[in-house]
Amino acid sequence: MSHIAEAARRRTFAIISHPDAGKTTLTENLLLAGGAIRAAGEVAARGAQRRTRSDWMKIERDRGISVSASVMTFEYSDLVFNLLDTPGHEDFSEDTYRTLTAADCAVMVLDAAKGIEPQTLKLFEVCRMRDIPIITFINKMDREALEPIELLDEVQDKLQLDTAPLYWPAASGQRFAGMKDLTTGEFCQFDRRPGEPPHIGPATRIPGSDEDLIGKLDDHVYAELVEGVEMVTGLLPKFDEEAFKAGNMTPVVFGSALRHFGVAELLNTLRDFAPAPRVQKAERKGQVISVQPSDSDVSGFVFKIQANMDPNHRDRVAFLRLCSGEFKRGMRLKSATGKQLNIHNPLMFLAQDREIAETAYAGDVIGVPNHGQLRVGDSLSESGEIQFAGIPNFAPELLRRARVKDPMKAKHLRKALESLAEEGVTQLFKPAIGSDMIVGAVGQLQFEVMIERVAAEYGLEVVFEMAPYNVARWMACDDPAKLEEFLDRNKSASGTDLDGAPVYLAKNAWDVGYAQEKNPSIRFTATKERSL
């Protein structure tokens, strides 16, 4: 099969949600429905049962949250799905943003009792910025829920997104009986079997005519279903695939990920409507170009670095989203900055389980083991001439001074913090004066994760203390001499980031404003990116 046909088989999607909406449960059950794993929490790989929960860090298992993006690849209905599981916690929103740059589609998971929550709104805005089509999965219908039409109205009002339900639920909570397929007219029956494992696979379907449903459903539930279907088919627009792919409409599926109901229907919706790999904007020799999945030149970009997925080996893997061509094991790729890599052991993922990839195509995500040559935002191609639009760094909300309890291990701590900062989840700043290590993060939970990972992976006890700075801004100037002069005059408030880029370290936002006012030729920015 040609690389063009193989690329057309790829469906690369991310799952976004507010914490506790059921994203990790849905992720695992999508893998079950797709046949990638045989039982929740396990995978059949090379004949051995191995653990495959997408939450693989100890802190994730202890707290029941996702703080690291994972990639899982599986085949279903002659398509290859690349599922990008993102952190749900808002403290890790930067990692989520970067992961979404690699997705062609997103599944938005809503808690049926809560609707759209703040983190959902933030993640949706990221999808909107990148015109990523969204499929909505309204979860936890087997618990007491808001009225379905109320949930759809909220999506329309808060997200300015037309809703087109493909199914309509029959009640919720203890009365939840299933949902009607609005395309076929069939009724998908919810089997409540207390104490028994949930049914894996598509729901049992029965004809949706009056004579078939009367007697099988409670009279009140049946009446509500008929009324709801009449209302929704009369008031809401029919699903329009073009409007969906343009990011203006979302198809809606209802269900319960925990009971595995609606999961197969969601997977079939992805199969039928999720877009194949999209055209990517890039730059070649100063010219803006469009990279087509059908292009023969292999190209891709690094959207994530993960260190120490295997604590027994100091491994460091770059997640490369392929955008064109047919990648083959052993291929030599070049970055736009001139780095060359011979990729002998490219990885395909099922959470932390991996195998060597002999070939890969546009839409696939492969892991590239490396020893620090690759960074988030790097572009790779056979020609070395392609530079994809950059993935931004955001100014941290919190700054803390890092100190190791054993002063003799300060150098080891710096190496550990640099390695973790290269993953792009936290940032490391070095003030111009002194030997302080200043770590920047979006939220407090990131520091807790750092403490655990530094202890587990490097055997060091790190303490994060209040720093003399509260604000970090990157600096740029068209006149290098003026920037150098400013840095010389403000050594106590300046430093560099992991890349050596100049950073202004201020006590508060007022200091930044004052410095900007007195130095109009210097730009103080809250993001660092390479845009086209």
N, C-alpha and C positions, 0 to 999 in steps of 0.2 A: 504494500500500500504506500502511496506517495506521501511525502511530508505534508502536502496540502490536505489530503484526505484525513491523515492522522490528526492534524490540527483541528479539523472540523469536528472530530469526535470529542474534543476536550470541552469540559465545562468546569470552570474554576470559580468557586463561590466562597464567600465568607459568611459567618453567622454573627450577627450583632444583637445585643440585648442589654437591658439593665441587669445588674447583679440579681440573682435569685429568680430570674424569669424562666429558668429551666434550660439554658443554652447547652450546658455540658451533657445533661441527660439526652437532649435532642441529638447532639452530635454523636453520642455513642449509639443511639438507636437508629440513626441514619446509616451508620456503619453496619449495624445488624440487618437492617432492611435491604441494604445493598449487597449483603453476603460477604462483607469484608471481614467480619468476625462472627464467631459461632455462639458466643454467650457474652453478656454484658461484662466488660472488664477483661476479656480474653481475646486472643487472636490465634488462628491456626496459621503458622508460618513455618515452612520447611519441615512440616510434620510435628512440630512441637507447640504446645500451648504456652503462649507468653502474654504477659500483662500488657494491655494497650490503652489504658485510660489516657485521655488527652491531657489531663492534669497530672503531670509526672513529678513536679517538685514536692518535697515533703510539706512545705507550707501550704501548697494548694490542697493536698489531701487532708491536712489537719483542719483547715478552715472552710473547706468546701467551696473555694473560689478559684477562678482561673486568673493567673497573673502572667502567663507567657503564651505567646501565639504558637500554635502547633499546625502542622500540615499533615493531612491524611489523604492518601490516594486509593481509590477503589474503582472497580468496573461494574457497570450496571446497564442492562439493555443496550449492549454494544457501544456504550459511551464510557469515557474515562473521566471520572469526577475527581477534582482536586479540591478538597474541603479545607478551608483556612479557618481554624478555630481561633477566635480572638479573645484577649482578656476582657472580662465583663466589668472589672472594677475600674472606676474613673481615675484612680491613681496611675493607671497604666494606659491612659488614652493615647499617648504617643505611639506605643507599640501597636495599638489597634489602627491608628491612622496609617502607619506604614504598611501594615498588612493589607488594608483596603486598597492601597495603590496596586497591589498584585491581583485583585479580584475583578472579575468581569460581571459579577452579579452578587447580591447579598440577600440572605434570609433574615428578616427582622422578626425576632421572637418577642411577643407581648404576653404579659400575664393577664389572663382574662378578667381578673378581679381588680387590676390596677391600671390597665391601659398604658398610655405613653408616659414613661417616667423620664426624669431629666437626662440620664445618661443615654437613653434611647434617642432623645432629641438631638444631642450632640453628635452621636454617631451618624444619625440620618443626615445631618448637615454636611458631614464629610462625604457621604455617598452622593449628595446633591451636587457638591462642588466638582465631583468627578463624573457626574452623569451615570452613576452606577444603578442599573435597574434593581428594584427591590420586590421580593416575594414576602408576603406577611404570613406568619404562622401564629395564630392566637392559641396560646397554650393553657393548660390547666382547666379545660372545660368541665372536667369531672369534679371540680370544686365550685362553690358558689361564685358566680361571675356577674359582671355588668351585662346589661342588655347588649346583644350583638350589634344592633343598629347604633347604639350609643358609642360602642368601640369604633365602629367605622366612621361615624361622624367626627370623632376625636382625631382619627388619622387624617381625615379630610381637612379639618380646621387647623390642626397644629402643624401638619406637614405639607399642606397644600398639595395633596396627592389624591387623585381619584381612586376610589376603591371598587374592585370588581370581585365580589366573592364567587369562588368556584363551587363552594359548598355552603350549606346553611344548617346551623346546629338545631337540634331538637332539645331545648331546655339546657340546664347546666346543673352542676352539683350532684346531689343524690338523684335528681330527676333526669340527668343527662342520658339520652337514649341513642345518640349517634348524630349523623348529619346527612342531608340530602345532597346528592351530586346534581348541581344545577345544569350540568352539561348533558348527562345521560338520563336524569330523572330517577335514578336508582337511589335507594336508601342504604347508607353505610351504617351497619348496626354496631353499637357499643356493647360489648359483653362485659358486664361487671361481675367478676369472679373473685370475691374476697379470699385472700389466702393463697391464691393460685398465681403462678407467673403469667404475665400478660401474653396475649396472642401475638406472635411475631408474623408480620406480613400484612397484606391488604386486609381491610375490614370485610366481614361477611356482608355481601350485598343482596338485597331483596328488591323486587320491583317496587316502584314508588307509588303505585296507584292506590286509590282509596281502599279498595277491597283487600289489597295486600297488607296495608299498614293498619287499618282498623282492627283492633283486637291484639295486634302486636305491640302497639304503643298505648300508654295511658291516654284516656280521652282528652284530658286537658293539654297534655304534651302534644298530641296529634293536632289539636285545634290551633295551638301556638305555632306549630311548624307550618301548617297551611297558611295561616295569616302572615307569618314572617316571609315565606317564599313569595307570596303574592305581592307583599310590600316591596321586597328587595328587587324583584324582577321588574316591578313597575317604576321604581324610583331611581335605581342605580344603573349606570351605563353597563353595557355588556363588555366583557373582556376584549381589549383591543391589543394585539401583540405588538403592533408598532408603537402605540402609546406607552406600553410597558417598557420596551427597549429604549425608548427616548427618555425614560425616567419620569413620566407623567402619570402613570397608573400602576397600581399594585394589585396583583391577584391575591386573594385571601383564602387560606385553608385553616380550618379549626381542628383542634384535637387535644390529646393529652400525651405528652412525650413519655411521662412516667409509665402510663399504661399502654404505650406503644400505639395508641389510636391516632390515626391521621398522619403518621410518619411515612408510611408507604405512599399515601396520597400526595404528601409534600414532595417526596422523592420523584414521583411521576410528574408532578408539576415542573420540577427542575428539569427533568428529562425532556419534557415537551416544549418548554419555553425559555429556559436559561440560554443566554447567547453563547455562541462559540467565541474563541479568543478574539479580542477587539484590536483594531488598529491603534498603535501607540505613537504618540508624538515624540520626536527626537531631533537631534541636531547632527549634521555631518558637514565638516569643514565650514562651519559658520552658517550653514543654511538649515532652516527648519524643514524637516522631512516627516513623512508618515511611514512608519514601519509596518508592513503588512505581514500577517501570519504566513502568507504564501511566499514571502521573500526567501531566497535560497541562503542568504548570509545568516548564519546562526547568531542570534543576539539576545540579550536579556539584561536584567538589572537586579542588583542585590537589595532586597527590602528588609532583611533581618539577618543579624548575626547571633548565633547561639553557641555559647561556650559551655564545655563540661556537661553535655547531655549524658555522656558516660563518665561518671566521676572517677572511674578506674584509669581513664586515659585523659590527658589534658587535651581533649579534642576541641576543635573550633570549627564550626560549620557555617558557611554563608548560604542563605536561602536565595537561590537565583530563580527568578520568574523568567522563563523563556518567552520571547516575543516573536521569533521567526526562525525558520530553517529546521533542519534535522540534526540534533545534537547526537554525537556518537562518543562512546567512552574512549578516552585517550586523546580527544581533540584538544588542540591548542587554541586558547582564546586570549584576546588582548583587551586591556582596558583603554579608555580614551586618554588616560594619562601615561600610557606606554608600558604598563605592567604586563607580563606574559605569564600565563598559567597553563601547564599541562594537566588536564583534569583526568587523572587515571582512575579515581575511585568515586565517581559521582553517586550520590545517594538518592533513593526514593524513600519516602517516609510513610509509616503508619504510626502516628504519634512518635514516641521515641524509638520504636522498632524501625529498622532500616534494612535495605538490601541494595546491592550495587545495580545501578541503572546502565544498561547497555546502550539504550537509545532513549531520547526524549524529544518532545515537539512543542511548538508554540502552545502556551496555556499550562504546560507542566511546570512544576516547581521541583528543582533538584538541589541537593545539598552539595556544596563544594568544600571539602575539607581544606583548610589552609592554616598558615601559621602567622596570621596578622597582615597578609598582603591585601585582603579585601575589607572594605568598609561599607556600611549602609549607604546606599546611593550610587555605588560604583556601577558602571555599565561595562558589559563584556560583549565582544563580538569577534568574529573571525578576522574582520578587517581592522579592528581597533579604531574605526573612524566614527562609530555611533555613540552618542551621548544622550541618554534618555533624560527627560525632565527630572530635576532633582527631587529627592525626598527630604523635606525640611526637618531641621532641629528647632525645637521651641524653647524659649527661655524658661528655666525652671521656676516653679513657684516657691520652693524652699531651698535654702542653702545651709549646709552643715559642714563643720570641720571634722574630718575623719582622723581618729587616733587609734593606734593598736595598743593593747594593754601591755604587751612586752615591747619596750622601746627598741630592743635589739632586732626586731622584725619589721621595722618601718619600711625598709626597701621591699620586703616581701608584700607588705600591704599595698604599696604603690603599684606594684606589678598586678596584684589581684584586682585593685580598683580600676586600673587601666583596661585590663582584660574584660571586666564586666561592663565598663563604660563603652567599650567598642561594640557591644551588643546594641547600643542605642537606647537602652531603657533609662539609664541615668547618665549624668554628665559629670565630667571631672575637670576642675579648673585649677591652675597653678598660679597663685599670686606672684607678681614680679619680685616682691620682697619676702624673704623667709622660705620655709620649706613646708608650709601648710598644704594639705590636700583638701580642697573644697569640693564636696559632692553636691550636685544639684538634682532635684527631683520634683515631680509634679505633686506628689502626696506623701504623707507619712508612711504609708504601707510599703512604699518602695525601699525606705531605709530598713524596715523590718526584714524585707526579703534579702536585702544586701547583707545584713548581719548574719542571717541563716546561711546564705550561699557562701560567704567568705569563710564561715566556720566549717561548713560541710565540705567545701571543695578545696580550701587552702589551709585549713587547720589553724586559722587566726581568729582571735577575739577582737572585733572592731567596736569602737564606741563613736557615736555621732554626737558632737557637741554643738552648741550655738556658735555660729560663725560671726565674724565682725562685719559681714556683708549680708544684705537681704535681697538684693536685686543684681542680676547679671544681664548685660546687654552686649551684643556683638558690635564691633566698630568697623566702619569702612570709610574710605575717603578716596576721591579721585586723585588727590595729590599725596603720594606716600610720604613726602617730607613733612607735611603738616601733621599727619597721623603720628609719625615718629616723634615730632616735637611735643605733641600732646602727651604721648606715652612717657617721655622723659620727664615732663613736668608733673605727671600724676602717677608716679610709680606705686604709691601706697594704695591706689584705687584701680590698678590695672593688672592684667594677667593674661594667660592664654588658655585656650581649651585643648582638648586632646589632639587636635589637628595643628596646634600652634597658632590658630587664628586669635587676633587680639580681642580681649574682652574687658569691658568696664565693670568693675565690681563696686557697687554703691551701697550706702547704708539704707537708702529709701528711694522711692520714685522721684521725690523732689530733687535729689542730687542729680539724677539722670537728666531731668528737665533743665536744671541750671547749667549742667555741662553742655547740653545740646544748644542752649541759648547762647552761651559764650563761645561755642565752636560750631557755627552754622555749616561749615564745610564738611564736618564729620557726621556720618549717619550712625545713630545708635538704634539697633534693631532688635526686636524680640524674636526674630526667626533668622535662621541661617540656611539658605538654600540656593540651589542653582536652578533658576527658572528659564524657560525658553520664551 
